[in-house]
Amino acid sequence: MVLVIGLSIIVGAIAFGLYFALRGTKMDVEEWSVGGRRFGTFIFWFLLVGETFTTFALLGATQGIVSGGAPGYYIFGTVVLSAAVGYFVVPRIWKAGKRYGFTTMGDFFSARFDSRWFGAVITVFGIIAILLYARVQLTGLAIILEALLGIKMSSLVYVIIAGLAILVFVLIGGMRSSAFVGIIKDVLLVVALLVVAIGAVSAAGLSSVAELFDTVKRDFPEAVALPGLVGEANTNIWWWMSFLLLTPLGAFVLPHAFQVSYTANGATTIRKNQVLQPLYSLFYVFIALIGLSAMIALPSMSPQEANGALLFFVEQEYPSWVVGLLVGAGVLTALVPTGVIVVTAASMFTSNVIGIFAPARARSLPTIRVCVVAFTAVAVLITAMQSDALLSIMTGVYSAVGQLAPALFFGLLWRRATAIGITTGLVAGGLIVALPQLNGPLLQLLPEGTVSGIPALLVNVILAVTVSLMTKPPRAEAIAVGMSLNAEVAPHMKAAQPIS
Amino acid sequence: MSSHNETTTEPGAVGALVGEVVGDEIVVKPKRAHWLLLLIPFIWCVVLAPWANSVGYVFGSVPFLLLWMIGGILIGCAAIAIVYSIDRALGQLEVV
């Protein structure tokens, strides 16, 4: 029953989405990677809020609440903080993309810092960051697929199946498929969540939301505030503050967010979306209700076991049509953002790394598709290698990707920033995040619980500023790519002065 | 390079923006003071978090931190909406 409903949803949604995506559209690189830059408010909204309801939001937030309580509430802050920053950043990225014809994050940085090598460096870092992000989505997708098929197989097999599903989806329609299937996925997910949330309180054997809170207070008193039930530094107030600070900074240098920014049809559309998106995140209230009910209904679980908490809860306490609905919506929820990630990694690598050595291939659709296969395979490998609590993985992702933030923010705000300066900072920051020998001692200097991304970012910025001041700034035309996007050629001069 | 002011209109603008002509280009200078409102979500969710975390239960058994964060979404959204409407009234929405 679960299988039937789940599969019909998935196959139906994908077929529907592909049909609409491909109908009457000539598929070229610009269509495939940035949707032809024609997405209006409605589609752009869905593509971006698709980022709000990823597998992480679904399974990871539940995991945080079920195993800890209060730490899971951090998720309420993520979208509104990102929207506040996005109001400024996304329109600039879009305008630069439109004016200069960029399709990837690497294109922007190569132009802004007058160096294709710099674009390649940023691209490689960006790909590492999003492969880590893909690990979150694939971990979630594998769990959901196991619930769908109901067969006990090794998680490696499920991760591989997950990878194959993404491949099929992406190879045909690219960014446009993701946008259209994303619409279906968002509607279905909201319905599924509503159904589960409405039943959550009684599924936990209680009679009202008030009784839910009373029971949590009585049986899990530490869940009310940080550091929560597990009570360790990795979910305390310093973790909270540093993670919430890093999230909006890192959100826009996640290369797929960058690429999605190019797809809008204007700054007004983008800004309207920044107003509306946080409202969508109010649906996290349902996740909170479900998480607290699951906390009561399920036996106590380690943070890592709790990755599957939402599914266990629904499987145990709900009729199978609900499980089918949730699983179907869940698969789509993992497919769409991962699809976007893989499209992005592939376009970036092809344009900005391969493109340096073989310029003819920089925008070749077949080359991009080969990269899609390669990156999906790598993502599957790193997911299969080690499993962790989703919340921990995500904290690590943002520490890593946050190191790219100076490149973006200095690129948009500081004329004096140079490629060498930023690269120095970036490498230092990346090493600090990656190597315990470096981040251990630095973290001793800060309150316990602070995520490694913060000291790394501080060192990163200090080095970026110092070294930039010691090296030659980019040419004025390059600086203009990030900082003079409102300059319009005076009408009387238009014929003589093309904008290039 | 001499410069003087000239008015120009941006697509989707309600009124006319003032721009300064510098050489061959008109550089638009938007009013940005109201963008300070965009800091409100950070103050609410990060700076005030330690305080919100210390309050404990409210209405009997509801964690205050949970309500505080829900409030953060509403207040933060309102702040961004205000910035948007001011930008719209000034005709600056397409000015990046």
Interface residues (C-beta under 8 A of the other chain):
Chain A: G69 A70 Y73 Y74 F76 G77 V79 V80 L81 A83 A84 V85 Y87 F88 P91 R92 W94 K95 A210 F213 D214 V216 K217 A223 V224 A225 L226 I237 W240 M241 L244 L245 G266 A267 T268 R271 K272 Q274 V275 P278 L279 S281 L282 V285 A288 S484 L485 N486 A487 E488 V489 A490 M493 Q497
Chain B: E6 T8 P11 G12 G19 V21 D24 E25 I26 V27 V28 P30 W35 L38 L39 I40 P41 F42 C45 V46 A49 P50 N53 S54 G56 Y57 G60 S61 V62 P63 F64 L65 L66 M69 I70 G72 I73 L74 G76 C77 A79 I80 A81 V83 Y84 D87 L93 E94 V95 V96
